[in-house]
């Protein structure tokens, strides 16, 4: 009996020692942590982390650009997952507080998500699970390598005509779905454009993550745009909207939905 109790005590001690307290400052990182089966190790997440539903119940540590340092300090995480933001002091400030911070580069292509998965998996001690997830994503993505119809697409990524250039993974999402981002020639990630610029590009399809098709149809000279004239304005809402805007495993089904839109008559 004593041996059993001793063995159980060793097991529990080892389990406690291996468990991490993790703070994730990006919704995509939070989703990946859950995909790796490590959701229970999340002590805090950003205010935007809402998927899966379990993430909504976790302690919120503020905006990922301006996290609540006091709240993070109180959570005493073993690991903080942060994005690599130009001129952002967040990572350095957290390191000065004594925390281990893993800074992950922004994803510029869908395949870059594999790198993010591997970085997170390695730091969580989940390398095997990470490779399994990458393998699954590659297999799912391979289904979208058939003949493509290169329709011109304007993506309104956020309210006020914010869109993406070739520096954003969403540009690659459009490409893999068979479309051509009308602003793919711009060497930036996210930026705002004028309505006149959209008129000039005359997209075949408009994908919006914000404005309604009705609102866009009310814009000046909107009937001159092929997408609006032909009723090819599509709004991604709720879970699909978030999935489109996040470089996480959920982007693969989004490519499938976008491909159907691009290839529809």
Secondary structure, 3 states (H helix, E strand, C coil): CHHHHHHHHHHHHHHHHHCCCEEECCHHHHHHHHHCCCHHHEEEECCCCCCCHHHHHCEECECCCCECHHHHHHHCCCEEEEECCCCCCHHHHHHHCCCCEEEECCCCCCCHHHHHHHHHHHHCCCHHHHHHHHHHHHHHHHHHCCCCCCEEEEEECECCCEEECCCCHHHHHHHHCCEEECCCCCCCCEEECCHHHHHHHCCCEEEECCCCHHHHHCCCCHHHCHHHHCCCEEECCHHHHHHHHCCCCCHHHHHHHHHHHHHCC
